[in-house]
Amino acid sequence: MANFEEGLTTDLKTIQQRITSLRDEHNNCSNTIEANSEGVDSNEPSLSKEIQIQLNENMEKLLDNENDVSMLLMVAQLLHAADVQKAKSRDAEKLLIERNDWLVEELAETQSRLQESERINGQLEEEVKHLRFLDTTKTIRTDIQSSTLADETSRPLAIDTLQDLGFGPEDDENDINHNLRDGQPNCVNNNPSPNRLVTLNTLVIQYMKDGRYDIAGPLGKQALEDLINVHGRNHPDVATMMNLLAMVYRDQQKYKEAAQYLEDALAIRESCFGENHQTTAANLNNLAIVLGKRGKFKEAEPLCRRALKIRETVLGEDHVEVARQLTNLGLLCLNMGKYEEVEACHKKALKIYEAKLGTDDPNTIKTKNNLASIFLKLGKYDEAESLYKQILTRAHETQFGTKHDSKPIWKIAEEREEKKQKGELDTSLVGPVSVSYLESEHILSALTKLSALYRKQGEFEAADYLENVAVRTKTPEEGSRVDSHFLTTSSNEDSRVRVANTGIRSKLLSALGFNI
């Protein structure tokens, strides 16, 4: 491109020189003709005059061409200047890119150094905490031995606070405590756990209950590390602390981390207790539910079934824990759309609850609700309606007795529906009777679902009546009025407990390197 511009400029300059030469020649010719025409009469036509005219026309054309060439030369110069400026801009851009790459590399290196510094700083902080703890161990041990925690040191750390995590707010059941009294595992170390480990374990549980996961998590990790140092990794106490940490992460909805701890704990318990032990079943159950929380239902189902089989074998098929495991399996199958299996699980669980806990137990009522819900999904409206009526009838009889003149709330609703269809309903009598037993969560749920079922079947008066009862039962001012004294009493008791525990807990936390 540059050679082309240079050649074009050279050609234009050559043309300009030739045009200048032609102009000079025309001027000389014109002067010569004018000199020869001085003695000739101007009125007579002559050849010299015609030549002069032709020369003048050619001269004008030459001048025009000369101007055009000059203009083209200016354009060529401008283009050249633009190309030079463009080349400079490219060089500057290239330089900026090189500098930017260098700055990015410097930034990455600086960030890497910063991360390494933070890592080293974190290690140093942990060492400082540990050294502080060692410095205050003797003093803290004296305080611990004088507290209620002292009797825990007489046995290995065997506190297991596993919970059935559940698939919904209603289904967060407490699992049984699987203490090691059921049998000595193959891998148990007879050395007792140090006081500090018992203390850490107790504090983790306490702060989990208080919702202080920012403290419970680090405490649990420290306890886990110390347990591994004391007993080795393959020990029941290590598995217990892993389960506690899984619960901490579970409650923060960090299900992936919770599942990892539960998987590690499961491997330890299978090694220590065997694959068919209660603690193994509890671990399988919790792992299945955490996987369910992550939507991995196909992976969770075989774990839940295995836990059920273990509990049926160890505890018997009619044990309450078997019923709870059946409930969890049913909820898992519900999320997978296996409605027939859900129905079978809830029926078995209901049979166990009724036999072991009675018809008035909350677990029995909740299971009836669950079974009725699955009947609705399967289109078995009569069966669902029957269960809801059983729940409401039993609640009514519990409060008023079987010989009382009053009727269950669903009977009143159906009578109003019948009267409305006959045109005999007195619409001025719309106020429902007082039914305090409906304040129970599960009974109120049955009432609400029965109302929806009535509406689905076209029984609108009965549905409206039950809805009106439900709304009045849920009135917040009644709940606040009933609970106000309880809340005040609880607050006073809690404050007394907190004052009593402040001294020892603050000392323990200070020793462990935590500030709250």
C-alpha positions in Angstrom: 0.0 0.0 0.0 2.8 2.4 0.9 4.7 1.6 -2.4 1.5 2.3 -4.3 1.0 5.7 -2.6 4.6 6.6 -3.3 4.3 5.6 -7.0 1.1 7.6 -7.3 2.7 10.7 -5.8 5.7 10.4 -8.1 3.5 10.1 -11.2 1.4 13.1 -10.2 4.5 15.2 -9.7 5.9 14.1 -13.1 2.5 15.0 -14.7 2.6 18.4 -12.9 6.1 19.1 -14.3 5.0 18.1 -17.8 2.0 20.3 -17.6 4.2 23.2 -16.4 6.6 22.6 -19.4 3.6 22.6 -21.8 2.3 25.8 -20.3 5.7 27.5 -20.7 5.9 26.3 -24.3 2.4 27.7 -25.0 3.4 31.0 -23.4 6.4 31.2 -25.7 4.4 30.3 -28.8 1.8 32.8 -27.8 4.4 35.6 -27.4 6.0 34.7 -30.7 2.6 34.8 -32.6 1.7 38.1 -30.9 5.1 39.6 -32.0 4.6 38.5 -35.6 1.0 39.8 -35.7 1.9 43.4 -34.8 1.9 44.6 -38.4 -1.2 42.8 -39.6 -4.6 44.4 -39.7 -6.7 43.2 -36.9 -9.8 43.1 -39.1 -8.4 40.8 -41.6 -8.6 37.1 -41.0 -5.2 35.3 -40.7 -3.7 32.0 -39.7 -1.8 33.5 -36.8 -5.1 34.6 -35.1 -6.6 31.2 -35.4 -3.4 29.7 -33.9 -3.5 32.3 -31.1 -7.1 31.3 -30.3 -6.3 27.6 -30.3 -3.3 28.3 -28.0 -5.5 30.2 -25.5 -7.9 27.3 -25.4 -5.1 24.8 -24.8 -3.7 27.1 -22.1 -7.0 27.1 -20.2 -7.1 23.3 -20.4 -3.5 23.1 -19.2 -4.3 25.3 -16.2 -7.4 23.2 -15.3 -5.3 20.1 -15.5 -2.6 21.7 -13.4 -5.2 22.5 -10.7 -6.5 19.0 -10.8 -3.1 17.5 -10.4 -2.3 19.9 -7.5 -5.6 18.8 -5.9 -4.7 15.1 -6.3 -1.3 15.7 -4.8 -2.9 17.3 -1.8 -5.2 14.3 -1.4 -2.3 11.9 -1.7 -0.4 13.8 1.0 -3.5 13.7 3.3 -3.9 10.0 2.7 -0.2 9.5 3.5 -0.5 11.5 6.7 -3.6 9.4 7.7 -1.7 6.2 7.0 1.2 7.4 9.2 -1.2 8.3 12.0 -3.0 4.9 11.7 0.4 3.1 11.9 1.2 5.1 15.0 -2.2 4.2 16.6 -1.6 0.6 15.9 1.8 0.7 17.5 0.3 2.5 20.5 -2.5 -0.1 20.7 0.0 -3.0 20.6 2.0 -1.3 23.3 -1.1 -1.0 25.5 -2.1 -4.6 25.0 1.4 -5.7 26.0 1.2 -3.5 29.1 -2.3 -4.9 29.9 -1.1 -8.5 29.7 1.8 -7.6 32.0 -0.6 -6.0 34.5 -2.9 -9.1 34.4 0.0 -11.4 35.1 1.1 -9.1 38.0 -2.4 -9.0 39.4 -2.7 -12.8 39.2 0.6 -13.2 40.9 -0.4 -10.7 43.6 -3.7 -12.5 44.2 -1.9 -15.8 44.5 0.5 -14.3 47.1 -2.4 -12.8 49.0 -4.2 -16.1 49.1 -1.1 -17.8 50.4 -0.7 -15.1 53.0 -4.3 -15.6 54.1 -3.8 -19.3 54.3 -0.7 -18.9 56.4 -2.5 -16.3 58.6 -5.4 -18.8 59.1 -3.0 -21.5 60.2 -1.3 -19.1 62.6 -4.6 -18.1 64.1 -5.5 -21.8 64.6 -2.2 -22.3 66.2 -2.7 -19.3 68.5 -6.2 -20.7 69.5 -4.7 -24.1 70.2 -1.9 -22.6 72.3 -4.4 -20.5 74.2 -6.4 -23.6 74.9 -3.3 -25.5 76.1 -2.4 -22.5 78.4 -5.8 -22.6 80.1 -6.4 -26.4 80.1 -5.8 -26.9 83.8 -8.1 -24.1 84.9 -10.9 -25.1 82.5 -10.6 -28.8 83.5 -11.3 -27.8 87.1 -14.4 -25.9 86.1 -15.6 -28.7 84.0 -15.2 -31.3 86.7 -17.3 -29.2 89.0 -20.1 -28.8 86.5 -22.7 -31.2 85.2 -20.4 -32.2 82.4 -18.2 -34.1 84.8 -20.1 -37.3 84.7 -19.8 -37.5 81.0 -16.0 -38.3 81.3 -16.7 -41.7 82.8 -17.7 -43.2 79.4 -16.6 -42.8 75.8 -18.1 -40.0 73.7 -21.3 -41.7 72.5 -23.9 -39.0 72.2 -25.8 -39.4 69.0 -28.4 -36.7 68.2 -29.4 -37.9 64.8 -32.7 -36.7 63.4 -34.9 -37.9 60.6 -34.3 -34.8 58.4 -37.7 -35.2 56.6 -38.9 -33.9 53.3 -41.0 -31.1 54.6 -41.7 -29.0 57.7 -44.2 -31.5 59.1 -42.0 -34.5 58.7 -38.9 -33.5 60.8 -39.1 -36.4 63.3 -36.6 -37.0 66.0 -34.8 -40.3 65.5 -34.0 -42.6 68.4 -30.7 -42.1 70.3 -28.4 -44.9 69.3 -26.0 -44.9 72.2 -23.2 -47.5 72.2 -24.8 -49.4 75.1 -26.4 -51.7 72.4 -23.0 -53.5 72.1 -19.3 -52.9 72.1 -18.2 -52.3 68.5 -15.2 -54.1 67.0 -13.1 -51.0 66.6 -13.9 -49.2 69.9 -10.9 -47.9 71.8 -11.2 -48.3 75.6 -9.4 -45.1 76.3 -12.0 -42.5 77.5 -12.4 -39.3 75.5 -10.6 -36.2 77.0 -12.7 -33.6 78.8 -12.2 -31.2 76.0 -13.8 -33.5 73.4 -16.9 -34.0 75.6 -17.1 -30.3 76.1 -16.8 -29.6 72.4 -19.5 -32.1 71.6 -21.9 -30.7 74.1 -21.3 -27.2 73.0 -21.9 -28.1 69.3 -25.3 -29.6 70.2 -26.2 -26.6 72.4 -25.3 -24.0 69.7 -27.0 -26.0 67.0 -30.2 -25.8 69.1 -29.6 -22.0 69.5 -29.2 -21.6 65.7 -25.6 -20.4 66.2 -24.1 -22.3 63.3 -21.3 -19.8 63.0 -20.0 -21.2 66.3 -21.3 -24.7 66.1 -19.5 -25.4 62.7 -16.0 -24.4 63.8 -16.4 -26.1 67.2 -17.6 -29.3 65.5 -14.6 -29.3 63.1 -12.2 -28.8 66.0 -13.8 -31.6 67.9 -13.7 -33.9 64.8 -10.0 -33.2 64.4 -9.2 -33.9 68.0 -11.3 -37.1 67.9 -9.3 -38.3 64.9 -6.1 -37.5 66.7 -7.1 -39.4 69.9 -8.9 -42.4 68.4 -8.0 -42.5 64.8 -10.5 -42.0 61.9 -12.3 -45.4 62.2 -14.0 -44.8 65.6 -17.8 -44.4 66.5 -17.2 -41.1 68.2 -15.7 -39.7 64.9 -18.9 -40.9 63.1 -21.1 -39.2 65.7 -19.3 -35.9 65.3 -19.5 -36.2 61.5 -23.3 -36.6 61.9 -23.4 -33.5 64.1 -21.5 -31.6 61.5 -23.9 -32.9 58.8 -26.8 -31.5 60.8 -25.1 -28.1 61.0 -24.7 -28.0 57.2 -28.2 -29.5 56.7 -29.8 -26.6 58.7 -27.9 -24.1 56.6 -29.2 -25.9 53.4 -25.6 -26.9 52.5 -26.8 -30.4 51.5 -23.7 -31.4 49.5 -21.4 -30.9 52.5 -23.9 -32.6 54.8 -24.1 -35.6 52.4 -20.3 -35.9 52.4 -20.1 -36.1 56.2 -22.9 -38.6 56.3 -21.2 -40.8 53.7 -18.0 -40.8 55.7 -19.8 -41.5 58.9 -21.7 -44.4 57.2 -18.5 -46.1 56.2 -17.1 -45.8 59.7 -20.3 -47.2 61.3 -20.5 -50.1 58.9 -16.9 -50.9 59.8 -17.4 -50.6 63.5 -20.9 -52.0 64.0 -21.6 -53.9 60.9 -24.0 -53.4 58.0 -27.1 -54.4 60.0 -26.9 -52.3 63.1 -29.3 -49.6 64.3 -26.7 -46.9 64.1 -26.0 -47.9 60.5 -29.7 -47.7 59.8 -29.9 -44.2 61.3 -27.0 -43.1 59.2 -28.6 -44.6 56.0 -31.9 -42.8 56.8 -30.3 -39.4 57.2 -28.1 -39.8 54.1 -31.2 -40.8 52.1 -33.1 -37.8 53.2 -30.2 -35.3 52.5 -30.0 -36.8 49.0 -33.7 -36.3 48.7 -33.2 -32.6 49.7 -30.8 -32.4 46.7 -33.4 -34.0 44.4 -31.5 -37.2 44.0 -34.5 -39.4 44.8 -33.2 -42.5 42.8 -30.0 -42.5 44.8 -31.9 -42.0 48.1 -34.5 -44.7 47.6 -32.3 -47.8 48.0 -30.6 -46.3 51.1 -34.0 -45.7 52.7 -35.2 -49.2 51.9 -32.0 -50.7 53.4 -32.5 -48.7 56.6 -36.1 -50.0 56.7 -35.0 -53.6 56.3 -32.4 -53.2 59.1 -34.9 -51.7 61.5 -37.5 -54.4 60.7 -34.8 -57.1 61.4 -33.4 -55.5 64.6 -36.5 -53.9 66.2 -39.3 -56.0 64.7 -41.8 -55.1 62.0 -44.3 -53.5 64.5 -41.8 -51.0 66.1 -42.5 -47.3 66.1 -39.1 -46.6 64.4 -40.1 -48.9 61.6 -43.3 -46.8 61.2 -41.2 -43.6 61.0 -38.9 -45.2 58.4 -42.0 -46.2 56.4 -43.2 -42.6 56.6 -39.9 -41.4 55.2 -39.9 -44.0 52.5 -43.4 -43.0 51.6 -42.5 -39.3 51.3 -39.5 -40.3 49.1 -41.7 -42.4 46.8 -44.2 -39.5 46.7 -41.5 -37.3 45.2 -40.9 -40.0 42.6 -44.6 -40.3 41.7 -44.9 -43.9 43.0 -48.3 -43.3 44.6 -49.3 -47.0 45.1 -46.1 -47.6 47.1 -46.7 -44.4 49.1 -50.2 -45.7 49.9 -48.7 -49.0 51.1 -46.1 -47.4 53.3 -48.5 -45.0 55.0 -51.0 -47.9 55.6 -48.3 -50.0 57.3 -47.1 -47.0 59.3 -50.6 -46.1 60.4 -51.3 -49.7 61.6 -48.1 -49.6 63.7 -48.9 -46.1 65.2 -52.4 -47.0 66.1 -51.3 -50.2 67.8 -48.3 -48.7 69.6 -49.2 -45.1 70.2 -53.0 -45.0 70.0 -55.4 -43.1 67.7 -54.9 -39.7 69.5 -51.1 -39.6 69.0 -49.9 -36.8 66.7 -48.0 -39.3 64.6 -51.1 -41.3 64.0 -53.1 -38.2 63.0 -50.4 -37.0 60.7 -50.1 -40.4 59.0 -53.8 -40.4 58.5 -53.5 -37.0 56.8 -50.7 -38.3 54.6 -52.6 -41.3 53.6 -55.7 -39.3 52.8 -53.6 -37.0 50.7 -52.3 -39.9 48.6 -55.9 -41.2 48.3 -56.8 -37.8 46.7 -53.9 -38.1 44.3 -55.1 -41.6 43.3 -58.7 -40.4 42.9 -60.0 -42.4 45.9 -62.1 -39.6 47.2 -64.4 -41.7 49.4 -61.4 -43.2 51.3 -59.8 -39.8 51.8 -63.1 -38.4 53.0 -63.5 -41.3 55.5 -60.1 -40.7 57.0 -60.6 -36.9 57.4 -63.9 -37.6 59.1 -62.2 -40.1 61.4 -59.7 -37.5 62.5 -62.3 -34.9 63.1 -64.7 -37.3 64.9 -62.0 -38.6 67.2 -60.9 -35.1 68.1 -64.5 -34.2 68.8 -65.0 -37.2 71.0 -61.8 -36.5 72.9 -63.0 -33.1 73.9 -66.7 -33.7 74.4 -67.0 -37.5 74.9 -69.0 -40.0 73.0 -72.3 -39.3 74.8 -72.3 -35.5 74.3 -75.2 -34.0 72.3 -73.0 -31.9 70.1 -72.0 -33.2 66.7 -68.7 -33.4 64.9 -68.0 -30.3 62.8 -68.2 -32.3 59.5 -71.7 -33.5 60.4 -72.9 -30.0 60.9 -71.4 -29.0 57.6 -73.2 -31.8 55.7 -76.5 -31.1 57.4 -76.2 -27.5 56.3 -75.5 -28.7 52.7 -78.5 -31.0 52.8 -80.8 -28.2 54.1 -79.5 -25.8 51.4 -80.3 -28.3 48.7 -83.8 -28.6 50.1 -84.2 -24.8 50.4 -84.5 -25.1 54.2 -81.2 -23.5 55.3 -81.5 -20.5 57.6 -78.7 -18.3 56.3 -78.8 -16.0 59.4 -77.3 -18.9 61.5 -73.8 -18.8 60.1 -71.7 -18.8 63.2 -69.9 -22.1 63.8 -69.8 -23.8 67.2 -66.8 -23.4 69.4 -64.3 -26.1 68.6 -61.0 -25.6 70.4 -59.7 -29.0 69.4 -59.2 -27.7 65.9 -56.3 -25.6 67.1 -54.1 -28.7 66.6 -52.0 -28.4 63.4 -52.8 -31.8 62.1 -56.5 -31.7 62.9 -56.9 -28.2 61.3 -55.1 -29.6 58.2 -57.7 -32.4 58.0 -60.5 -29.8 58.3 -59.0 -27.7 55.5 -58.5 -30.6 53.2 -62.0 -32.0 53.8 -63.3 -28.5 52.9 -61.4 -28.6 49.6 -62.7 -32.1 49.0 -66.3 -30.9 49.6 -65.8 -28.1 47.1 -64.3 -30.5 44.5 -67.5 -32.6 44.9 -69.8 -29.6 44.4 -70.9 -29.4 48.1 -70.2 -25.7 48.3 -72.2 -24.9 51.5 -70.4 -27.6 53.5 -67.1 -26.4 52.1 -67.8 -22.7 52.9 -68.9 -23.7 56.5 -65.7 -25.6 57.2 -63.6 -22.8 55.6 -65.3 -20.3 57.9 -64.5 -22.5 60.9 -60.8 -22.9 59.8 -60.5 -19.1 59.3 -61.8 -18.4 62.8 -59.6 -21.1 64.3 -56.5 -19.4 62.7 -57.4 -16.0 64.0 -54.0 -14.6 65.3 -55.4 -12.6 68.2 -56.7 -15.8 69.8 -53.4 -17.5 69.4 -51.5 -14.6 70.9 -54.0 -14.3 73.8 -53.6 -18.0 74.6 -49.8 -18.1 74.4 -49.0 -14.8 76.0 -48.6 -16.2 79.5 -46.7 -19.2 78.2 -44.3 -16.9 76.3 -43.7 -14.8 79.3 -43.1 -17.7 81.6 -40.7 -19.3 79.0 -38.8 -16.1 78.6 -38.3 -15.8 82.4 -37.2 -19.5 82.6 -34.9 -19.1 79.6 -33.3 -16.0 81.1 -32.7 -17.8 84.4 -31.0 -20.7 82.5 -28.9 -18.3 80.5 -27.7 -16.5 83.6 -26.9 -19.9 85.2 -24.9 -21.1 82.2 -23.2 -17.8 81.3 -20.1 -18.3 83.4 -19.1 -21.8 82.4 -20.0 -21.4 78.7 -18.1 -18.1 78.4 -15.0 -19.7 80.0 -15.3 -22.7 77.7 -15.6 -20.6 74.6 -12.7 -18.4 75.7 -10.6 -21.4 76.2 -11.5 -22.7 72.7 -10.6 -19.5 71.1 -14.1 -18.2 70.2 -15.6 -14.9 70.9 -19.4 -14.3 70.9 
